[in-house]
């Protein structure tokens, strides 16, 4: 029997068993002693530390969602602004719109971060939107009037800042998950985690580890490369 099971048994016995007359004080003393033992057991076996790490993970995940939502909110205005100058870039605009819609279809629930399959789908949808936005930025370089538009420049600056904040939020979440998983795998914390129902949490996965530590490059000031001048015609 685990110590936690023993303490639980003592607590139930103290509270449920009828007390003979004159033993009320003893029953109260035993109850207090059981509480002290339980508190000491939980503290010594990492219960408080697990609670702190779990709350850190929840806070980091909330920030990730907040920054991704901030980016998604920028997309409609960005697409409409580009459409005003580059209507025939229908394919790229459609890609961005569809990617944004797919992100919006993801069910954001507290269980999402604890489900490896759901987290992978969420990450894939966000990655698809990142790629579509990058292609849109490349297309915008071909339209000087679009680049000179004040609204577009403001949206570009917001997107760049949001991409940076997404990178920071993801890094903090990855670090929080690593710290939490390491803690509950370590002895004797693993025993407490098992008793209390805490499990290993899935983390973001990337093909290139540098992708989570470097924000996507969004170059708003570069000018498109000029096409090479045609070679002079050969003299006859």
N, C-alpha and C positions, 0 to 999 in steps of 0.2 A: 504493500500500500504506500502511495506517495504521501509525503508530509502534508501536502495540501488536502488530500482526501481524509487524512487523520484529523486535521484541524476542522474540516467541515463536519466530520462526524461528531467531534467534541461539541462544536457549536450547536448542532441540531439536538444533541442529547441534553445540553444545558438548558435549552429553551423549551423543549417538549416534555422532558421527564418531569413528573409531579414532584414537588419538593416537600419533604416532611416539614411539619411545623418547627419553626426555630432555625431553619436552614436557609432562610431567604438571604441573609448576609453572605453566607458561604456561596450560594448560587451566584450572587452578584459579583463576588470576588473571582470565581471561576470564569464567568463571562468576560470580565475585564482582562483576565490573564490570557484567555483564548484570543481576544482581540489584539493584544500586544504581540502574541506569538504569530498571528496571521499577518499583521503589519510588518513584523520583522522578516518573516519568510518572503513576503512579496518584494520587499525592498532589497533584501539580500540576494534574491534570485533574478534581479533585473526588471521587475515589473514596471517600476517607475521610469526606468531608462527606455523600455519598449514603448511606453505611453508617449514619452517625449519625441522619440524618433518617428512614431506613427503620426503624430500631429505635425511634425516637420514635413513629412511626405505629403500630407493632405494640403498644407499651405503651399508647398512648391507646385503641386499639381494644379491647384486653383490659379496660380499665377501663369502657368503654361496655357491653360484654357483661356484666361483673360487676354493674353497677348495674341493667341490665334484668333479669337473673336474680334479683336481690334483690327487685325489684318483683313478678316472677312468683311468687316463693315466698310472698309475702304474700296473694295472691289467694284460695287455698282457705280459709284461716282467716277472711278478711274476708267472703267469701260465706257461710260457715256461720254466722258471728255475725249477719249481717243477716237471714239466713233464719229465725233463731230468733224475730225480732220482726216480720218483714215477709214472711211466707210467700206472701202473695198478689201480691207484686211479682215474679212469676215471669218476666215478660218481661225485666226489667232484669238479674235474676240470671242468666238464661240467656245474655244477651248477654255478660256478663263472663266466664262459664264458657267459652263458645265462643271468645271472643277469646283467653283465656289458653291454650286448647288449640291454637289456630292458631299462637300464638307458640311453643309447645312443639314443634310439628311442623317448625319451620324447622331445616334442617340447618346447624348451626354448625360450619363448617370454616375453616381458614386462608384458603382461596380465596374465601370469601364477601365479604370486604372488597375484593377485587380484581375482582369480577364486578358490573358496573353493574346488570344485571337482577336478580341475586340480592339485591344490597344494597337495591334499590328494593322488592322483595317483603318483605324483612326490616323495612324502615322502615314499610311499609304495615301489616304485622301489629302492630307496636308502636304505631302511631298508632291502630289500631282498639281495642287494649286501653286506651290512654289515654282515648279517648272513652267507652268502656263504664264505666270506673272513675269518670269525672267524672259520668256520669248516675246511677251508684249513690250517689255522695255527695249528689247533689241529692235523691234519694229518701229518704235517711237523715234528712234534715232534717224530714221529716214524722212522725218517730217519736221523741218525747221519751224514752221508756224505752230505746230503742236508743242514743240519744246519751248517756244517763247510764250505760250499761254500761261498766265499767272496761276490759274486754278490747277493746271497740270503740274506746274513746278511745286506747288504746295502739296499736292497729293504724292508726288515723288518723294519729297522730303519726309512726309509722314510714313510712307512705305519703307523707306530706308531705316528710319528710326525704329519702326515696328519690327523689321527683320532682325535688327540688333537686339531688341528686347526679347524676341523669341529665342534667340541663341542663348542669351544669358539665363532666361527662365528654364530652358531645356537643360543647360549645364547644371543648374542648381537642383533640378529634379533628379537628374541622373546621380548626382552626388548624394542626395537625400536617400534615394533607393539603395544605393550601395552601402551607405552607413546603416540603414535599417536592416537590410538582409544580412550583413556581417554580424550585427548584434544578435539577431535571433537564431543565427547558426552557431553561436559561441556558447560553450558550456559555462555556467548552468542556465543561461538565458534560454537555451533551446527547450529545456524542460518546462520553464514558465510559459514560453510561447505555445508549446503544445497543449498545456493544460488550459490556457486562456483562449486558444483558437486562433492565434496569430500565425500567418503563413507567409512564405516567401512571395514577394511582389515582383511582377514582370517589369522590365525596364525597356527604354527605347533601344532599338537596335539599328545600327547603320553599317553599310558596307565599308565605308571609310570612316574610321573613328575621328578624323580631323573635321568631319562634316558637322559635328555637334559642338565644336569649339571655335569654328570660324563662321561668321555670318555670311550669307550669300552675297556676292558682289552685285550691287545695283549701282552702275555707273551712269549718273545722270548728266554728266558734263562732257563726256567724250564725244568727239565728232566722228561720224562714220568714215571709214577708210576710203580714200579716193581711188577710183578705178584707175589702173595704169594707162598712161597715154598710149594710143595705138602706134605701132611701129611705122616709121616712114616707108612709103612705097618704094620698092626697089627701082632704081633707074634703069631704063632700057638702053 
